[in-house]
Amino acid sequence: MTDRLAIVGAGAKAVAVAAKAAMLRDMGVATPEIVAVERTAIAANWRAGGGWTDGQHRLGTSPEKDVGFPYRSTILPGRNAELDQRMMGLSWQSYLVATGRFAEWVDRGKPAPTHDTWAGYLRWVGAAAKLNIVEGEVIRLSLDGQSWVLHTGEDTVTADAVMITGPGQPDRSVLPGHRQVLSIAQFWQLAAEHERIDAERVAVIGGGETAASMLNELFKHRVSTITVISPQATLFTRGESFFENRMFSDPTDWTGLTLAERRDVMARTDRGVFSARVQDSLLADDRIRHLRGRVAHGVAADGRIRITLHTDRQGERLETVHGFDLVIDGSGADSLWFLPLLGQDVRDLLEIRLNGPLTSDRLQQAIGADLALTAVRPKLLLPNLSGLIQGPGFPNLSCLGLLSDRVLGGGADGRASYSTTRRNNEHQSL
């Protein structure tokens, strides 16, 4: 049994795992101690100052896909219905009831909450679950025998297993330090401070939801043209029908698809696509343009930022240069952001176990049913890389309840490897 699970970041995934563990403990089931190492606060990335939002934009996922969704636990045979019922006490609706806002939310047509409101919900769940927070930023991850050691600037945390969450740092950009190039964090800082952007030609790099939320904000500013730069042929709309959504909530049929089919589903529904709500806004604004290509580099010249794009056409790589008054790098999250944290001992272990360098594709294809790298001990759980093999909902907010089952249960059937009750354990120790 894993005695302690350390989670890097106190976001939605950490809160969901802590909530499920707390409910299991209340039922007398032995569970790992959950410790989240967080540099600021629970759900910081959903609030202004976290670098990813100003807190006022709307959640792209239904809030009813909360920490217990889809409420089909398989972790505790014979008692799963009871577990789901207990998790309902930490649901989005329960939060609204507890804060006196449920009736108003229903009467307003169940609108998507702001990011800041969603952060409030996650903090409420974290408090109810008594999530143990170790303050600090993980700067290195090393091994000590069969234990992980998480190093912060002032402390260390030892654990039997580690789960890495979060999108990484939002302060990277194509031309760091230049006043005409904004990172994600710099853009949202301006928005939070209500500073108006005034520019003729603006470029937004990225075709996913991070870039989409930036476009929503840019509509309010004094800009003449907004060019979205992305590798896709056009700005695709995210598939949001029952059939697409079901794959995120229930990955039962996912393993029956070929890898090519899975990648196609993820490309159409999750990566490099805009929500239907954002697309409606784009249609109503004639300042929006799209430019296909991958950004190679950017330079400052003649008062503008010159962006060099590479585009593949009929097997030939074309290179074009485009000038802008302001560039906003919204290329989004980096699922491999944690690699620089790995000590040499960890890198050696992973490269031996995975038979090669730590590439994105190699890591993705090594994710097991428990969302951890197979054949790696002690466990290293990487839910943000688990979409390709285990199901597209695990890297995002689409099935947090199922994610916690996998993490705590250790497999696709979700059954807890620690299903003996605490009472029995105590009896055996007497």
Secondary structure, 3 states (H helix, E strand, C coil): CCCEEEEECCCHHHHHHHHHHHHHHHCCECCCEEEEEECCCCCHHHCCCCCCCCCCCECCCCCCCCCCCCCCCCCCCCCHHHHHHHHHCCCHHHHHHHCCCHHHHHHCCCCCCEHHHHHHHHHHHHHHCCCEEEECCCCEEEEECCEEEEECCCCEEEECEEEECCCCCCCCCCCCCCCCEECHHHHHHHHHCCCCCEEEEEEEECCCHHHHHHHHHHCCCEEEEEEEEECCCCCEECCCCHHHHHHHHCHHHHHHCCHHHHHHHHHHHCCCEECHHHHHHHHCCCCEEEEECEEEEEEEECCEEEEEEEEEECCEEEEEEEEECEEEECCCCCCCCCHHHECHHHHHHHHHHHCCCCCHHHHHCCECCCCEECCCCCEEECHHHCHHHHCCCCCCCCCHHHHHHHHHHCCCCCCCCCCCEHHHHHHHHC
